[in-house]
Amino acid sequence: MKYSFYDVKSKKKIQAEIAEFVTYGKEGNKRYAFKAKAPAGHNMTAFVSEKVWKDAKKK
């Protein structure tokens, strides 16, 4: 599934394939994120809501 990530190095939004579904923090204070690789090869992270994260994980 593709998602829109902000590429800090090129300073623009790009569509990239989600490579990993990640959570940060403890119970009650969790943050949800997608990880992907930019075309140039560096890593990108997009923080999303719990609902978006769970819906994407189902696909």
PDBQT receptor file of N, H, CA, C and O in Angstrom, charges set to zero:
ATOM      1  N   MET A   1       0.838  -1.168   0.000  1.00  0.00    +0.000 N 
ATOM      2  CA  MET A   1       0.000   0.000   0.000  1.00  0.00    +0.000 C 
ATOM      3  C   MET A   1       0.890   1.240   0.000  1.00  0.00    +0.000 C 
ATOM      4  O   MET A   1       1.896   1.285   0.708  1.00  0.00    +0.000 OA
ATOM      5  N   LYS A   2       0.527   2.229  -0.780  1.00  0.00    +0.000 N 
ATOM      6  H   LYS A   2      -0.290   2.193  -1.355  1.00  0.00    +0.000 HD
ATOM      7  CA  LYS A   2       1.286   3.476  -0.848  1.00  0.00    +0.000 C 
ATOM      8  C   LYS A   2       0.698   4.500   0.107  1.00  0.00    +0.000 C 
ATOM      9  O   LYS A   2      -0.499   4.492   0.395  1.00  0.00    +0.000 OA
ATOM     10  N   TYR A   3       1.573   5.391   0.599  1.00  0.00    +0.000 N 
ATOM     11  H   TYR A   3       2.545   5.397   0.365  1.00  0.00    +0.000 HD
ATOM     12  CA  TYR A   3       1.155   6.464   1.491  1.00  0.00    +0.000 C 
ATOM     13  C   TYR A   3       2.011   7.690   1.169  1.00  0.00    +0.000 C 
ATOM     14  O   TYR A   3       3.115   7.561   0.639  1.00  0.00    +0.000 OA
ATOM     15  N   SER A   4       1.510   8.850   1.483  1.00  0.00    +0.000 N 
ATOM     16  H   SER A   4       0.613   8.955   1.913  1.00  0.00    +0.000 HD
ATOM     17  CA  SER A   4       2.209  10.093   1.216  1.00  0.00    +0.000 C 
ATOM     18  C   SER A   4       3.163  10.413   2.376  1.00  0.00    +0.000 C 
ATOM     19  O   SER A   4       2.726  10.594   3.513  1.00  0.00    +0.000 OA
ATOM     20  N   PHE A   5       4.450  10.480   2.084  1.00  0.00    +0.000 N 
ATOM     21  H   PHE A   5       4.805  10.333   1.160  1.00  0.00    +0.000 HD
ATOM     22  CA  PHE A   5       5.486  10.792   3.065  1.00  0.00    +0.000 C 
ATOM     23  C   PHE A   5       6.121  12.120   2.700  1.00  0.00    +0.000 C 
ATOM     24  O   PHE A   5       6.208  12.472   1.523  1.00  0.00    +0.000 OA
ATOM     25  N   TYR A   6       6.571  12.865   3.716  1.00  0.00    +0.000 N 
ATOM     26  H   TYR A   6       6.501  12.580   4.672  1.00  0.00    +0.000 HD
ATOM     27  CA  TYR A   6       7.314  14.087   3.454  1.00  0.00    +0.000 C 
ATOM     28  C   TYR A   6       8.794  13.736   3.450  1.00  0.00    +0.000 C 
ATOM     29  O   TYR A   6       9.330  13.276   4.458  1.00  0.00    +0.000 OA
ATOM     30  N   ASP A   7       9.453  13.951   2.321  1.00  0.00    +0.000 N 
ATOM     31  H   ASP A   7       9.018  14.325   1.502  1.00  0.00    +0.000 HD
ATOM     32  CA  ASP A   7      10.872  13.665   2.181  1.00  0.00    +0.000 C 
ATOM     33  C   ASP A   7      11.658  14.905   2.598  1.00  0.00    +0.000 C 
ATOM     34  O   ASP A   7      11.657  15.910   1.887  1.00  0.00    +0.000 OA
ATOM     35  N   VAL A   8      12.320  14.839   3.732  1.00  0.00    +0.000 N 
ATOM     36  H   VAL A   8      12.322  14.023   4.309  1.00  0.00    +0.000 HD
ATOM     37  CA  VAL A   8      13.029  15.984   4.288  1.00  0.00    +0.000 C 
ATOM     38  C   VAL A   8      14.186  16.407   3.385  1.00  0.00    +0.000 C 
ATOM     39  O   VAL A   8      14.446  17.601   3.236  1.00  0.00    +0.000 OA
ATOM     40  N   LYS A   9      14.873  15.456   2.789  1.00  0.00    +0.000 N 
ATOM     41  H   LYS A   9      14.662  14.486   2.910  1.00  0.00    +0.000 HD
ATOM     42  CA  LYS A   9      16.028  15.795   1.957  1.00  0.00    +0.000 C 
ATOM     43  C   LYS A   9      15.635  16.522   0.672  1.00  0.00    +0.000 C 
ATOM     44  O   LYS A   9      16.312  17.467   0.268  1.00  0.00    +0.000 OA
ATOM     45  N   SER A  10      14.550  16.091   0.025  1.00  0.00    +0.000 N 
ATOM     46  H   SER A  10      14.000  15.323   0.353  1.00  0.00    +0.000 HD
ATOM     47  CA  SER A  10      14.129  16.761  -1.204  1.00  0.00    +0.000 C 
ATOM     48  C   SER A  10      13.094  17.859  -0.930  1.00  0.00    +0.000 C 
ATOM     49  O   SER A  10      12.714  18.601  -1.836  1.00  0.00    +0.000 OA
ATOM     50  N   LYS A  11      12.641  17.956   0.328  1.00  0.00    +0.000 N 
ATOM     51  H   LYS A  11      12.950  17.354   1.064  1.00  0.00    +0.000 HD
ATOM     52  CA  LYS A  11      11.688  18.974   0.780  1.00  0.00    +0.000 C 
ATOM     53  C   LYS A  11      10.389  18.978  -0.006  1.00  0.00    +0.000 C 
ATOM     54  O   LYS A  11       9.887  20.031  -0.400  1.00  0.00    +0.000 OA
ATOM     55  N   LYS A  12       9.848  17.772  -0.228  1.00  0.00    +0.000 N 
ATOM     56  H   LYS A  12      10.256  16.917   0.092  1.00  0.00    +0.000 HD
ATOM     57  CA  LYS A  12       8.551  17.648  -0.885  1.00  0.00    +0.000 C 
ATOM     58  C   LYS A  12       7.892  16.336  -0.491  1.00  0.00    +0.000 C 
ATOM     59  O   LYS A  12       8.548  15.421   0.007  1.00  0.00    +0.000 OA
ATOM     60  N   LYS A  13       6.589  16.257  -0.721  1.00  0.00    +0.000 N 
ATOM     61  H   LYS A  13       6.057  17.001  -1.126  1.00  0.00    +0.000 HD
ATOM     62  CA  LYS A  13       5.845  15.025  -0.424  1.00  0.00    +0.000 C 
ATOM     63  C   LYS A  13       5.997  14.067  -1.586  1.00  0.00    +0.000 C 
ATOM     64  O   LYS A  13       5.975  14.470  -2.749  1.00  0.00    +0.000 OA
ATOM     65  N   ILE A  14       6.152  12.788  -1.258  1.00  0.00    +0.000 N 
ATOM     66  H   ILE A  14       6.170  12.460  -0.314  1.00  0.00    +0.000 HD
ATOM     67  CA  ILE A  14       6.236  11.758  -2.282  1.00  0.00    +0.000 C 
ATOM     68  C   ILE A  14       5.388  10.566  -1.871  1.00  0.00    +0.000 C 
ATOM     69  O   ILE A  14       5.158  10.349  -0.682  1.00  0.00    +0.000 OA
ATOM     70  N   GLN A  15       4.929   9.807  -2.826  1.00  0.00    +0.000 N 
ATOM     71  H   GLN A  15       5.116   9.984  -3.792  1.00  0.00    +0.000 HD
ATOM     72  CA  GLN A  15       4.201   8.569  -2.576  1.00  0.00    +0.000 C 
ATOM     73  C   GLN A  15       5.224   7.434  -2.515  1.00  0.00    +0.000 C 
ATOM     74  O   GLN A  15       6.053   7.278  -3.411  1.00  0.00    +0.000 OA
ATOM     75  N   ALA A  16       5.150   6.655  -1.454  1.00  0.00    +0.000 N 
ATOM     76  H   ALA A  16       4.476   6.781  -0.725  1.00  0.00    +0.000 HD
ATOM     77  CA  ALA A  16       6.079   5.530  -1.301  1.00  0.00    +0.000 C 
ATOM     78  C   ALA A  16       5.332   4.336  -0.717  1.00  0.00    +0.000 C 
ATOM     79  O   ALA A  16       4.330   4.491  -0.018  1.00  0.00    +0.000 OA
ATOM     80  N   GLU A  17       5.826   3.174  -1.010  1.00  0.00    +0.000 N 
ATOM     81  H   GLU A  17       6.640   3.048  -1.578  1.00  0.00    +0.000 HD
ATOM     82  CA  GLU A  17       5.245   1.929  -0.506  1.00  0.00    +0.000 C 
ATOM     83  C   GLU A  17       5.589   1.782   0.980  1.00  0.00    +0.000 C 
ATOM     84  O   GLU A  17       6.745   1.938   1.374  1.00  0.00    +0.000 OA
ATOM     85  N   ILE A  18       4.580   1.480   1.798  1.00  0.00    +0.000 N 
ATOM     86  H   ILE A  18       3.641   1.353   1.478  1.00  0.00    +0.000 HD
ATOM     87  CA  ILE A  18       4.806   1.278   3.231  1.00  0.00    +0.000 C 
ATOM     88  C   ILE A  18       5.613   0.000   3.417  1.00  0.00    +0.000 C 
ATOM     89  O   ILE A  18       5.213  -1.067   2.952  1.00  0.00    +0.000 OA
ATOM     90  N   ALA A  19       6.749   0.113   4.097  1.00  0.00    +0.000 N 
ATOM     91  H   ALA A  19       7.073   0.980   4.474  1.00  0.00    +0.000 HD
ATOM     92  CA  ALA A  19       7.616  -1.031   4.322  1.00  0.00    +0.000 C 
ATOM     93  C   ALA A  19       7.395  -1.655   5.696  1.00  0.00    +0.000 C 
ATOM     94  O   ALA A  19       7.622  -2.850   5.888  1.00  0.00    +0.000 OA
ATOM     95  N   GLU A  20       6.948  -0.832   6.656  1.00  0.00    +0.000 N 
ATOM     96  H   GLU A  20       6.763   0.138   6.501  1.00  0.00    +0.000 HD
ATOM     97  CA  GLU A  20       6.845  -1.320   8.030  1.00  0.00    +0.000 C 
ATOM     98  C   GLU A  20       5.787  -0.521   8.792  1.00  0.00    +0.000 C 
ATOM     99  O   GLU A  20       5.621   0.679   8.576  1.00  0.00    +0.000 OA
ATOM    100  N   PHE A  21       5.078  -1.209   9.686  1.00  0.00    +0.000 N 
ATOM    101  H   PHE A  21       5.213  -2.185   9.862  1.00  0.00    +0.000 HD
ATOM    102  CA  PHE A  21       4.106  -0.589  10.583  1.00  0.00    +0.000 C 
ATOM    103  C   PHE A  21       4.749  -0.566  11.970  1.00  0.00    +0.000 C 
ATOM    104  O   PHE A  21       5.126  -1.615  12.492  1.00  0.00    +0.000 OA
ATOM    105  N   VAL A  22       4.878   0.626  12.575  1.00  0.00    +0.000 N 
ATOM    106  H   VAL A  22       4.572   1.478  12.151  1.00  0.00    +0.000 HD
ATOM    107  CA  VAL A  22       5.632   0.777  13.814  1.00  0.00    +0.000 C 
ATOM    108  C   VAL A  22       4.789   1.489  14.873  1.00  0.00    +0.000 C 
ATOM    109  O   VAL A  22       3.969   2.351  14.557  1.00  0.00    +0.000 OA
ATOM    110  N   THR A  23       5.007   1.109  16.141  1.00  0.00    +0.000 N 
ATOM    111  H   THR A  23       5.672   0.408  16.398  1.00  0.00    +0.000 HD
ATOM    112  CA  THR A  23       4.414   1.842  17.262  1.00  0.00    +0.000 C 
ATOM    113  C   THR A  23       5.539   2.291  18.188  1.00  0.00    +0.000 C 
ATOM    114  O   THR A  23       6.540   1.596  18.359  1.00  0.00    +0.000 OA
ATOM    115  N   TYR A  24       5.352   3.463  18.779  1.00  0.00    +0.000 N 
ATOM    116  H   TYR A  24       4.539   4.028  18.640  1.00  0.00    +0.000 HD
ATOM    117  CA  TYR A  24       6.315   4.021  19.718  1.00  0.00    +0.000 C 
ATOM    118  C   TYR A  24       5.595   4.332  21.012  1.00  0.00    +0.000 C 
ATOM    119  O   TYR A  24       4.409   4.663  20.987  1.00  0.00    +0.000 OA
ATOM    120  N   GLY A  25       6.274   4.237  22.139  1.00  0.00    +0.000 N 
ATOM    121  H   GLY A  25       7.237   3.968  22.160  1.00  0.00    +0.000 HD
ATOM    122  CA  GLY A  25       5.713   4.621  23.428  1.00  0.00    +0.000 C 
ATOM    123  C   GLY A  25       5.096   3.469  24.177  1.00  0.00    +0.000 C 
ATOM    124  O   GLY A  25       5.087   2.325  23.721  1.00  0.00    +0.000 OA
ATOM    125  N   LYS A  26       4.575   3.809  25.356  1.00  0.00    +0.000 N 
ATOM    126  H   LYS A  26       4.582   4.738  25.727  1.00  0.00    +0.000 HD
ATOM    127  CA  LYS A  26       3.963   2.825  26.244  1.00  0.00    +0.000 C 
ATOM    128  C   LYS A  26       2.457   2.806  26.054  1.00  0.00    +0.000 C 
ATOM    129  O   LYS A  26       1.894   3.679  25.393  1.00  0.00    +0.000 OA
ATOM    130  N   GLU A  27       1.807   1.809  26.637  1.00  0.00    +0.000 N 
ATOM    131  H   GLU A  27       2.263   1.100  27.174  1.00  0.00    +0.000 HD
ATOM    132  CA  GLU A  27       0.343   1.729  26.601  1.00  0.00    +0.000 C 
ATOM    133  C   GLU A  27      -0.247   3.007  27.173  1.00  0.00    +0.000 C 
ATOM    134  O   GLU A  27       0.228   3.517  28.188  1.00  0.00    +0.000 OA
ATOM    135  N   GLY A  28      -1.266   3.515  26.533  1.00  0.00    +0.000 N 
ATOM    136  H   GLY A  28      -1.652   3.101  25.708  1.00  0.00    +0.000 HD
ATOM    137  CA  GLY A  28      -1.890   4.750  26.970  1.00  0.00    +0.000 C 
ATOM    138  C   GLY A  28      -1.247   5.985  26.380  1.00  0.00    +0.000 C 
ATOM    139  O   GLY A  28      -1.825   7.071  26.432  1.00  0.00    +0.000 OA
ATOM    140  N   ASN A  29      -0.054   5.834  25.817  1.00  0.00    +0.000 N 
ATOM    141  H   ASN A  29       0.415   4.952  25.775  1.00  0.00    +0.000 HD
ATOM    142  CA  ASN A  29       0.642   6.959  25.199  1.00  0.00    +0.000 C 
ATOM    143  C   ASN A  29       1.358   6.493  23.930  1.00  0.00    +0.000 C 
ATOM    144  O   ASN A  29       2.498   6.882  23.676  1.00  0.00    +0.000 OA
ATOM    145  N   LYS A  30       0.688   5.666  23.142  1.00  0.00    +0.000 N 
ATOM    146  H   LYS A  30      -0.239   5.351  23.349  1.00  0.00    +0.000 HD
ATOM    147  CA  LYS A  30       1.291   5.102  21.933  1.00  0.00    +0.000 C 
ATOM    148  C   LYS A  30       1.187   6.063  20.768  1.00  0.00    +0.000 C 
ATOM    149  O   LYS A  30       0.227   6.825  20.655  1.00  0.00    +0.000 OA
ATOM    150  N   ARG A  31       2.184   6.019  19.906  1.00  0.00    +0.000 N 
ATOM    151  H   ARG A  31       2.964   5.401  19.998  1.00  0.00    +0.000 HD
ATOM    152  CA  ARG A  31       2.177   6.757  18.648  1.00  0.00    +0.000 C 
ATOM    153  C   ARG A  31       2.326   5.729  17.537  1.00  0.00    +0.000 C 
ATOM    154  O   ARG A  31       3.057   4.748  17.676  1.00  0.00    +0.000 OA
ATOM    155  N   TYR A  32       1.633   5.959  16.445  1.00  0.00    +0.000 N 
ATOM    156  H   TYR A  32       1.039   6.755  16.332  1.00  0.00    +0.000 HD
ATOM    157  CA  TYR A  32       1.603   5.014  15.333  1.00  0.00    +0.000 C 
ATOM    158  C   TYR A  32       2.286   5.636  14.120  1.00  0.00    +0.000 C 
ATOM    159  O   TYR A  32       2.123   6.826  13.850  1.00  0.00    +0.000 OA
ATOM    160  N   ALA A  33       3.053   4.821  13.389  1.00  0.00    +0.000 N 
ATOM    161  H   ALA A  33       3.185   3.855  13.609  1.00  0.00    +0.000 HD
ATOM    162  CA  ALA A  33       3.812   5.352  12.268  1.00  0.00    +0.000 C 
ATOM    163  C   ALA A  33       3.969   4.320  11.159  1.00  0.00    +0.000 C 
ATOM    164  O   ALA A  33       3.888   3.112  11.380  1.00  0.00    +0.000 OA
ATOM    165  N   PHE A  34       4.198   4.844   9.955  1.00  0.00    +0.000 N 
ATOM    166  H   PHE A  34       4.264   5.825   9.775  1.00  0.00    +0.000 HD
ATOM    167  CA  PHE A  34       4.569   4.031   8.792  1.00  0.00    +0.000 C 
ATOM    168  C   PHE A  34       6.020   4.361   8.478  1.00  0.00    +0.000 C 
ATOM    169  O   PHE A  34       6.459   5.500   8.641  1.00  0.00    +0.000 OA
ATOM    170  N   LYS A  35       6.761   3.355   8.027  1.00  0.00    +0.000 N 
ATOM    171  H   LYS A  35       6.405   2.430   7.895  1.00  0.00    +0.000 HD
ATOM    172  CA  LYS A  35       8.134   3.568   7.579  1.00  0.00    +0.000 C 
ATOM    173  C   LYS A  35       8.230   3.159   6.125  1.00  0.00    +0.000 C 
ATOM    174  O   LYS A  35       7.544   2.241   5.675  1.00  0.00    +0.000 OA
ATOM    175  N   ALA A  36       9.100   3.862   5.384  1.00  0.00    +0.000 N 
ATOM    176  H   ALA A  36       9.657   4.608   5.749  1.00  0.00    +0.000 HD
ATOM    177  CA  ALA A  36       9.297   3.575   3.964  1.00  0.00    +0.000 C 
ATOM    178  C   ALA A  36      10.695   4.012   3.559  1.00  0.00    +0.000 C 
ATOM    179  O   ALA A  36      11.385   4.715   4.297  1.00  0.00    +0.000 OA
ATOM    180  N   LYS A  37      11.097   3.580   2.368  1.00  0.00    +0.000 N 
ATOM    181  H   LYS A  37      10.536   3.009   1.768  1.00  0.00    +0.000 HD
ATOM    182  CA  LYS A  37      12.372   3.987   1.775  1.00  0.00    +0.000 C 
ATOM    183  C   LYS A  37      12.094   4.992   0.667  1.00  0.00    +0.000 C 
ATOM    184  O   LYS A  37      11.200   4.783  -0.153  1.00  0.00    +0.000 OA
ATOM    185  N   ALA A  38      12.846   6.070   0.641  1.00  0.00    +0.000 N 
ATOM    186  H   ALA A  38      13.572   6.240   1.308  1.00  0.00    +0.000 HD
ATOM    187  CA  ALA A  38      12.734   7.070  -0.418  1.00  0.00    +0.000 C 
ATOM    188  C   ALA A  38      13.429   6.533  -1.669  1.00  0.00    +0.000 C 
ATOM    189  O   ALA A  38      14.264   5.634  -1.576  1.00  0.00    +0.000 OA
ATOM    190  N   PRO A  39      13.090   7.078  -2.831  1.00  0.00    +0.000 N 
ATOM    191  CA  PRO A  39      13.769   6.639  -4.056  1.00  0.00    +0.000 C 
ATOM    192  C   PRO A  39      15.295   6.796  -3.978  1.00  0.00    +0.000 C 
ATOM    193  O   PRO A  39      16.029   6.039  -4.614  1.00  0.00    +0.000 OA
ATOM    194  N   ALA A  40      15.767   7.768  -3.209  1.00  0.00    +0.000 N 
ATOM    195  H   ALA A  40      15.171   8.383  -2.692  1.00  0.00    +0.000 HD
ATOM    196  CA  ALA A  40      17.206   7.980  -3.046  1.00  0.00    +0.000 C 
ATOM    197  C   ALA A  40      17.826   6.979  -2.071  1.00  0.00    +0.000 C 
ATOM    198  O   ALA A  40      19.050   6.900  -1.962  1.00  0.00    +0.000 OA
ATOM    199  N   GLY A  41      16.985   6.207  -1.354  1.00  0.00    +0.000 N 
ATOM    200  H   GLY A  41      15.991   6.271  -1.443  1.00  0.00    +0.000 HD
ATOM    201  CA  GLY A  41      17.483   5.158  -0.479  1.00  0.00    +0.000 C 
ATOM    202  C   GLY A  41      17.438   5.447   1.008  1.00  0.00    +0.000 C 
ATOM    203  O   GLY A  41      17.696   4.548   1.809  1.00  0.00    +0.000 OA
ATOM    204  N   HIS A  42      17.119   6.672   1.404  1.00  0.00    +0.000 N 
ATOM    205  H   HIS A  42      16.910   7.402   0.754  1.00  0.00    +0.000 HD
ATOM    206  CA  HIS A  42      17.072   6.963   2.843  1.00  0.00    +0.000 C 
ATOM    207  C   HIS A  42      15.698   6.623   3.416  1.00  0.00    +0.000 C 
ATOM    208  O   HIS A  42      14.722   6.471   2.681  1.00  0.00    +0.000 OA
ATOM    209  N   ASN A  43      15.642   6.506   4.744  1.00  0.00    +0.000 N 
ATOM    210  H   ASN A  43      16.435   6.630   5.341  1.00  0.00    +0.000 HD
ATOM    211  CA  ASN A  43      14.406   6.124   5.426  1.00  0.00    +0.000 C 
ATOM    212  C   ASN A  43      13.500   7.327   5.649  1.00  0.00    +0.000 C 
ATOM    213  O   ASN A  43      13.967   8.453   5.818  1.00  0.00    +0.000 OA
ATOM    214  N   MET A  44      12.188   7.065   5.646  1.00  0.00    +0.000 N 
ATOM    215  H   MET A  44      11.809   6.149   5.509  1.00  0.00    +0.000 HD
ATOM    216  CA  MET A  44      11.202   8.097   5.937  1.00  0.00    +0.000 C 
ATOM    217  C   MET A  44      10.195   7.525   6.920  1.00  0.00    +0.000 C 
ATOM    218  O   MET A  44       9.917   6.326   6.906  1.00  0.00    +0.000 OA
ATOM    219  N   THR A  45       9.646   8.388   7.780  1.00  0.00    +0.000 N 
ATOM    220  H   THR A  45       9.872   9.362   7.792  1.00  0.00    +0.000 HD
ATOM    221  CA  THR A  45       8.634   7.991   8.762  1.00  0.00    +0.000 C 
ATOM    222  C   THR A  45       7.478   8.971   8.679  1.00  0.00    +0.000 C 
ATOM    223  O   THR A  45       7.683  10.181   8.580  1.00  0.00    +0.000 OA
ATOM    224  N   ALA A  46       6.261   8.441   8.722  1.00  0.00    +0.000 N 
ATOM    225  H   ALA A  46       6.095   7.458   8.802  1.00  0.00    +0.000 HD
ATOM    226  CA  ALA A  46       5.056   9.271   8.758  1.00  0.00    +0.000 C 
ATOM    227  C   ALA A  46       4.231   8.850   9.958  1.00  0.00    +0.000 C 
ATOM    228  O   ALA A  46       3.824   7.693  10.062  1.00  0.00    +0.000 OA
ATOM    229  N   PHE A  47       3.983   9.787  10.869  1.00  0.00    +0.000 N 
ATOM    230  H   PHE A  47       4.314  10.727  10.785  1.00  0.00    +0.000 HD
ATOM    231  CA  PHE A  47       3.151   9.497  12.033  1.00  0.00    +0.000 C 
ATOM    232  C   PHE A  47       1.692   9.682  11.642  1.00  0.00    +0.000 C 
ATOM    233  O   PHE A  47       1.329  10.671  11.005  1.00  0.00    +0.000 OA
ATOM    234  N   VAL A  48       0.857   8.715  12.032  1.00  0.00    +0.000 N 
ATOM    235  H   VAL A  48       1.152   7.912  12.549  1.00  0.00    +0.000 HD
ATOM    236  CA  VAL A  48      -0.550   8.705  11.651  1.00  0.00    +0.000 C 
ATOM    237  C   VAL A  48      -1.410   8.392  12.873  1.00  0.00    +0.000 C 
ATOM    238  O   VAL A  48      -0.903   8.022  13.933  1.00  0.00    +0.000 OA
ATOM    239  N   SER A  49      -2.720   8.547  12.701  1.00  0.00    +0.000 N 
ATOM    240  H   SER A  49      -3.132   8.847  11.841  1.00  0.00    +0.000 HD
ATOM    241  CA  SER A  49      -3.638   8.212  13.794  1.00  0.00    +0.000 C 
ATOM    242  C   SER A  49      -3.753   6.693  13.929  1.00  0.00    +0.000 C 
ATOM    243  O   SER A  49      -3.396   5.942  13.021  1.00  0.00    +0.000 OA
ATOM    244  N   GLU A  50      -4.254   6.270  15.068  1.00  0.00    +0.000 N 
ATOM    245  H   GLU A  50      -4.544   6.880  15.805  1.00  0.00    +0.000 HD
ATOM    246  CA  GLU A  50      -4.432   4.837  15.314  1.00  0.00    +0.000 C 
ATOM    247  C   GLU A  50      -5.386   4.223  14.299  1.00  0.00    +0.000 C 
ATOM    248  O   GLU A  50      -5.154   3.110  13.825  1.00  0.00    +0.000 OA
ATOM    249  N   LYS A  51      -6.456   4.937  13.960  1.00  0.00    +0.000 N 
ATOM    250  H   LYS A  51      -6.645   5.840  14.344  1.00  0.00    +0.000 HD
ATOM    251  CA  LYS A  51      -7.444   4.430  13.005  1.00  0.00    +0.000 C 
ATOM    252  C   LYS A  51      -6.828   4.222  11.623  1.00  0.00    +0.000 C 
ATOM    253  O   LYS A  51      -7.038   3.178  11.006  1.00  0.00    +0.000 OA
ATOM    254  N   VAL A  52      -6.075   5.198  11.134  1.00  0.00    +0.000 N 
ATOM    255  H   VAL A  52      -5.905   6.046  11.635  1.00  0.00    +0.000 HD
ATOM    256  CA  VAL A  52      -5.422   5.076   9.823  1.00  0.00    +0.000 C 
ATOM    257  C   VAL A  52      -4.436   3.912   9.836  1.00  0.00    +0.000 C 
ATOM    258  O   VAL A  52      -4.364   3.149   8.872  1.00  0.00    +0.000 OA
ATOM    259  N   TRP A  53      -3.680   3.774  10.915  1.00  0.00    +0.000 N 
ATOM    260  H   TRP A  53      -3.738   4.394  11.698  1.00  0.00    +0.000 HD
ATOM    261  CA  TRP A  53      -2.691   2.714  11.049  1.00  0.00    +0.000 C 
ATOM    262  C   TRP A  53      -3.346   1.338  11.002  1.00  0.00    +0.000 C 
ATOM    263  O   TRP A  53      -2.879   0.445  10.294  1.00  0.00    +0.000 OA
ATOM    264  N   LYS A  54      -4.455   1.167  11.776  1.00  0.00    +0.000 N 
ATOM    265  H   LYS A  54      -4.834   1.892  12.351  1.00  0.00    +0.000 HD
ATOM    266  CA  LYS A  54      -5.136  -0.123  11.818  1.00  0.00    +0.000 C 
ATOM    267  C   LYS A  54      -5.803  -0.437  10.489  1.00  0.00    +0.000 C 
ATOM    268  O   LYS A  54      -5.762  -1.583  10.040  1.00  0.00    +0.000 OA
ATOM    269  N   ASP A  55      -6.421   0.559   9.844  1.00  0.00    +0.000 N 
ATOM    270  H   ASP A  55      -6.455   1.490  10.209  1.00  0.00    +0.000 HD
ATOM    271  CA  ASP A  55      -7.055   0.335   8.544  1.00  0.00    +0.000 C 
ATOM    272  C   ASP A  55      -6.038  -0.065   7.485  1.00  0.00    +0.000 C 
ATOM    273  O   ASP A  55      -6.316  -0.941   6.667  1.00  0.00    +0.000 OA
ATOM    274  N   ALA A  56      -4.877   0.554   7.486  1.00  0.00    +0.000 N 
ATOM    275  H   ALA A  56      -4.652   1.266   8.151  1.00  0.00    +0.000 HD
ATOM    276  CA  ALA A  56      -3.834   0.220   6.514  1.00  0.00    +0.000 C 
ATOM    277  C   ALA A  56      -3.260  -1.163   6.777  1.00  0.00    +0.000 C 
ATOM    278  O   ALA A  56      -2.900  -1.877   5.841  1.00  0.00    +0.000 OA
ATOM    279  N   LYS A  57      -3.177  -1.534   8.018  1.00  0.00    +0.000 N 
ATOM    280  H   LYS A  57      -3.470  -0.954   8.778  1.00  0.00    +0.000 HD
ATOM    281  CA  LYS A  57      -2.615  -2.842   8.369  1.00  0.00    +0.000 C 
ATOM    282  C   LYS A  57      -3.531  -3.982   7.889  1.00  0.00    +0.000 C 
ATOM    283  O   LYS A  57      -3.053  -5.080   7.601  1.00  0.00    +0.000 OA
ATOM    284  N   LYS A  58      -4.837  -3.723   7.805  1.00  0.00    +0.000 N 
ATOM    285  H   LYS A  58      -5.225  -2.832   8.040  1.00  0.00    +0.000 HD
ATOM    286  CA  LYS A  58      -5.791  -4.730   7.354  1.00  0.00    +0.000 C 
ATOM    287  C   LYS A  58      -5.634  -5.023   5.868  1.00  0.00    +0.000 C 
ATOM    288  O   LYS A  58      -5.966  -6.119   5.416  1.00  0.00    +0.000 OA
ATOM    289  N   LYS A  59      -5.133  -4.059   5.106  1.00  0.00    +0.000 N 
ATOM    290  H   LYS A  59      -4.863  -3.169   5.474  1.00  0.00    +0.000 HD
ATOM    291  CA  LYS A  59      -5.030  -4.213   3.639  1.00  0.00    +0.000 C 
ATOM    292  C   LYS A  59      -3.827  -4.986   3.227  1.00  0.00    +0.000 C 
ATOM    293  O   LYS A  59      -3.607  -5.196   2.034  1.00  0.00    +0.000 OA
TER     294      LYS A  59
